Structures are given as structure tokens and as C-alpha cells.
Amino acid sequence: MSDEHNKIFNRYTMVAAGFLMSALACLDVVGELLCIRFPLLFYVILGAIGIGIGNKARGWLQNRKRLKNFFKVVALTGCFFGFISAAGLTVFGANWDTKCSWRYCGRALGVGLTKSPFPVGTPTCRVLHLCVNEYNMSPSESAKLYRLIKEGECPAP
């Protein structure tokens, strides 16, 4: 393995990237209360920032054993809670019975960098009608939504 490859993929970079993305997953869980969802692009950007931080932290923490152990405990705890949050968001999916259900409409229409990476399940006719009424769509999203309504044999909104 080349030295450049080791520099990019050392454990400091992976833990730092995982920690920042985990923090965002935890905020996504809390976001249920604030009507926000973070798009996949935010996770990618924070992962890249984490790789940069991890490369710098490797040299800085090398000879500081106590500080290194403190950061290790904090980072691994954060990664654990982030993993639990991401698993919960993936397994339980979207709650379509809240006042902020419209925010799931973009994700129900398909995967993308500007949409939440967590699944929302198969949209029902009620959900599709909610999206028609509440969600600001691009023309392509609107066409896809009306196609889903037609394929689902839903009444016209």
C-alpha cells in the first residue's frame, strides 16, 4: 500500500469522518422536532471535512496519550450514537402523520444529493396527495409524482 493511500485511509480519518457524519445523524433524529432533514450532500461534505481533520489530528495527537484517549472515547461514543440514530432512521422510516410530513415528499420521489438519505417507505395515495398540496416541486418532480399517482391508481388530487 502506498504512503499516500495510508495517509488518506488511516483510522484517524475514518473515525473523524464517522464522528461528524454520526453527529449529523443524531441531529437528524432531533430534526423530527424542528421539521428539518439533512440532505445526503451534507453527509458527504462532513465526511470530507472529517478526513481533513483526521489527517491533522493524527500528527497532533501522536505523542499526547491522555488527550488521545479522551478523543478516542468521545469519538467512538459519538459514532455509536450516530450508528444507533442512522439505524433508527433507516428501520423506522418516515412518520407521515406529523405537521412536517411534507418534508419527506422529495425523498419519496427518489434518491438524490439534495434529499435525505434515509428511506420513507412506499407512499400511499394519501401521502401522494399530501405531496401535491404541500411540497414545492420542480417540473420533473411534479411529472414523477403524477406518474406515481396514476400507477398507484389513486384518485386525482
Secondary structure, DSSP 8 states (H G I E B T S, - for coil): --HHHHHHTSHHHHHHHHHHHHHHHHHHHHHHHHT----HHHHHHHHHHHHHHHHHHHHHHTT-HHHHHHHHHHHHHHHHHHHHHHHHHHHH---TTSTTGGGGHHHHT---TTS-SS------HHHHHHHHHH----HHHHHHHHHHHHHTT----
